[in-house]
Amino acid sequence: MNLQFFFGYHVLEEDIPPDFIKAFKDCDVYIIELVGADQYVDELNKLSNGEIDPNSIKIYRDPATFMKKLLELIYKSGKKIIAIDLPGWHLVAQKAPKLFRQTKKILFKGYPFEILIDKWKRLFSIIAISQMLREAYMLNRLDEELRSLMNDPRFSKKERIKILMYLGAFHTGFYQVLKERFPESIFRKFSVMPFVYSYNAEVLRRIYFGKEIDNELASKSLLEMLLFSSIFGLAEKLEQIFIPSMSLKDSYSFHLLIRKLVEKFSYEEIKEFFDEVGKLIRKGEEIENIYPFVLQSFLNKLESKGIKDENFEKFYEIYKNLTSN
């Protein structure tokens, strides 16, 4: 067996690196990471055999997604497709969207900053635990699937079955467990090297690996998520956010841009920013008005710090695209 992992963002079509496409063409088995994918396995294998076309599988409808590109790769590829992720009915799977919505509720409640920091750490601890439970389920399912592959007559004459999986970059702990089990036959690559995690992912990963989260890191995670929420709250289409002409064409470049700007701010500066936003919230300002306020205020603060580099220009272009209607 040869098990290869790719780690990266998996939202947009552009998130798929050329190396992954090459590895996909060379593999025998592809493991799909997608909660609820178990209900699509039969269809995905029919797609792989060319019995149906990609438009027949309604996993995602957005025409510019990672999944759309993946379905195109699977089509007539002859690869065996397996799913090890949580089924949609699983309690952890059902709670995940609620936890994501909770991040936005906490951000826009107008809490005093010290309380906000505390609530943020607690919420991220719950999210990290839910991901640990998800990975434990996936490991058990992988064991079952590997045993099944060994008994599959399709691969009986194969010296090594080449298995490929693309995972969100958070899940390197999943790889580490398997690395201990199969030290000579497991490999990994990142979609981009060096790969820099967002502050939000960094907080989750520190909790996952049993490390402390200080207030400085938590505050940067909060500001990062406030900017994300404001941008996506205003966006009517992805073209307003991802600007290929400014090297913002994939999820990684977008997240890296926000991180590079957020890292310029200290805990005290972020606290001051949230105090300003909190005042508007407590006055009852509509959230649709808070989004542009957040982005404009952030730009103003960058200017006041003398930051008008290429990252500022990229962020300004996003702001302009979102507010020019």
Secondary structure as the mmCIF struct_conf table of DSSP 4:
data_model
#
loop_
_struct_conf.conf_type_id
_struct_conf.id
_struct_conf.beg_label_comp_id
_struct_conf.beg_label_asym_id
_struct_conf.beg_label_seq_id
_struct_conf.end_label_comp_id
_struct_conf.end_label_asym_id
_struct_conf.end_label_seq_id
STRN STRN1 ASN A 2 GLY A 8
BEND BEND1 VAL A 11 VAL A 11
STRN STRN2 LEU A 12 LEU A 12
HELX_RH_3T_P HELX_RH_3T_P1 GLU A 13 ASP A 15
BEND BEND2 ILE A 16 ILE A 16
HELX_RH_AL_P HELX_RH_AL_P1 PRO A 18 ASP A 26
BEND BEND3 ASP A 28 ASP A 28
STRN STRN3 VAL A 29 ILE A 32
TURN_TY1_P TURN_TY1_P1 VAL A 35 GLY A 36
HELX_RH_3T_P HELX_RH_3T_P2 ALA A 37 TYR A 40
HELX_RH_AL_P HELX_RH_AL_P2 VAL A 41 SER A 48
TURN_TY1_P TURN_TY1_P2 ASN A 49 GLY A 50
BEND BEND4 GLU A 51 ILE A 52
HELX_RH_3T_P HELX_RH_3T_P3 PRO A 54 SER A 56
BEND BEND5 ILE A 59 ILE A 59
TURN_TY1_P TURN_TY1_P3 PRO A 63 ALA A 64
STRN STRN4 THR A 65 THR A 65
HELX_RH_AL_P HELX_RH_AL_P3 PHE A 66 ILE A 74
TURN_TY1_P TURN_TY1_P4 TYR A 75 LYS A 76
STRN STRN5 LYS A 80 ALA A 83
BEND BEND6 ASP A 85 ASP A 85
HELX_LH_PP_P HELX_LH_PP_P1 LEU A 86 PRO A 87
TURN_TY1_P TURN_TY1_P5 GLY A 88 TRP A 89
BEND BEND7 HIS A 90 HIS A 90
HELX_RH_AL_P HELX_RH_AL_P4 LEU A 91 LEU A 107
TURN_TY1_P TURN_TY1_P6 PHE A 108 PHE A 108
BEND BEND8 LYS A 109 LYS A 109
HELX_RH_AL_P HELX_RH_AL_P5 PHE A 113 MET A 150
TURN_TY1_P TURN_TY1_P7 ASN A 151 ASN A 151
HELX_RH_3T_P HELX_RH_3T_P4 PRO A 153 PHE A 155
TURN_TY1_P TURN_TY1_P8 SER A 156 LYS A 157
BEND BEND9 GLU A 159 ARG A 160
STRN STRN6 LYS A 162 GLY A 168
HELX_RH_3T_P HELX_RH_3T_P5 ALA A 169 HIS A 171
HELX_RH_AL_P HELX_RH_AL_P6 THR A 172 ARG A 181
TURN_TY1_P TURN_TY1_P9 PRO A 183 SER A 185
STRN STRN7 ILE A 186 PHE A 190
BEND BEND10 SER A 191 PRO A 194
HELX_RH_AL_P HELX_RH_AL_P7 TYR A 199 TYR A 208
TURN_TY1_P TURN_TY1_P10 PHE A 209 GLY A 210
HELX_RH_AL_P HELX_RH_AL_P8 ASN A 215 LEU A 234
BEND BEND11 GLU A 236 LYS A 237
HELX_RH_3T_P HELX_RH_3T_P6 LEU A 238 GLN A 240
TURN_TY1_P TURN_TY1_P11 ILE A 241 ILE A 241
HELX_RH_3T_P HELX_RH_3T_P7 PRO A 244 MET A 246
TURN_TY1_P TURN_TY1_P12 SER A 247 SER A 247
BEND BEND12 ASP A 250 ASP A 250
HELX_RH_AL_P HELX_RH_AL_P9 SER A 251 VAL A 262
TURN_TY1_P TURN_TY1_P13 GLU A 263 LYS A 264
HELX_RH_AL_P HELX_RH_AL_P10 TYR A 267 ARG A 282
TURN_TY1_P TURN_TY1_P14 LYS A 283 GLY A 284
HELX_RH_AL_P HELX_RH_AL_P11 ILE A 287 SER A 304
TURN_TY1_P TURN_TY1_P15 LYS A 305 GLY A 306
BEND BEND13 ASP A 309 ASP A 309
HELX_RH_AL_P HELX_RH_AL_P12 GLU A 310 THR A 323
#
